[in-house]
């Protein structure tokens, strides 16, 4: 949240200064300069580049959490046990590689369109 407040504050300050220059409240400022006119577009582009660089950096330095990984594995095992109790049959690597359906592969009944 702190980062969002900082960017919003900087954006409001930037817009206020830009409007002051464009509307002529700042004496001696080059109102007709191309840079001043496209400054908001450049600011949005700079913000996009900054955001992408932060995202790429965070993805590249993603930390692993061993405790969370173990907890997730336990939850997956519990879910698999629960689904097995309810009658779901999981495909194994042996079953998945064969081209013919085996007796452990769940089959879905074919539906007929009756009026």
N, C-alpha and C positions, 0 to 999 in steps of 0.2 A: 504494500500500500504506500509505503514511503516513496518508492520510485515513481509511482503513478502521480502522486501529489507533486513531486519535483518536476516531472515533465509537464504537467498541466500548468504549474506556476511559470515555468520557462516559456511555455507557449503563450500564455496570457501576456507576459512581459514583452515577448517578441511581437505579438500582434499590436500591442499598444504603441510600441516604438515605431513599428512600420507604418501604422495609421497616422501617427504624428508626423512622420516624414512625408508621406503621400499627401496629406491634407494641408501641408505647409506650416505646421506649428513649430517646426524646427528651422530657425533661420540659417541660411547658407547650405542646407542639405540639398543634394542633387535629386530633385523630385522626378526629373525626366530620365534619369539614368536607367538603362536596361536592367542592371543588377538590382536596383531598388524595386523595380516593377515585378521582377520574377523571384524576388527573395522568398516569398511564401512557398513557391514550388520547390526551390532549392532546399528550404528548411524541411519540407515533407520528405524529399528524397534523402536528405542526410539522416533524418529520423529512421527511415526505412533501412538504410545501410547499417545504421547503428543497431537496430533491432535484429536484423539478420545476423550480424556478427555476434551479438550476444547469444542468439539461439544456437548458432554453429559452435560457439565456444562451450556452451553448456552441454550440448550433445557430445562433443569431443571429450569433455572431462567428466562425463557422467559417473557418479560414484555408485558402487554396488553396496547393498545393505544385506549382509549375510543373515541377520536375524529375520528380516522381512522375507528373504528368499526361503528360509526354512519354514516360516509360518505359511507362506503361499503353498509350498509343497505339501504341508500337512493338510491344508484346506482342500487341495486338489485330491489328495488321497481319500479324505472324508467324502467328498462329492462323488468320487468314483465308487466308493462302497455303497453310498446311498442309491446311486443310479443302478448299481448291480442288484441291490435288494428289490428295486422297483421293476426289474426285468429287462433292463437295457443290457445288450451284449456288445462289448467293445471289440473292435477289429484288432487283431494282433498283426505284427509284421508278416507273419507266415500267411495269414488269411488275406491280407491286403495285396500280396504279390501274386496270388493265384488268380487265374482268370475265371474260374468257375466259382459260383457262390457255395460256400460250405454250410454245414448245419449250424455253425455259430454266428453266421452273418444274419442280422435281422432283415426280414423282408417286409415290405409294406403291401397290404392288400390292394388290388386294382379296383378302382372305383368305376362304377357304371352310371351313366346318366339316364336315369329313369324319370319319366314325367310324372 
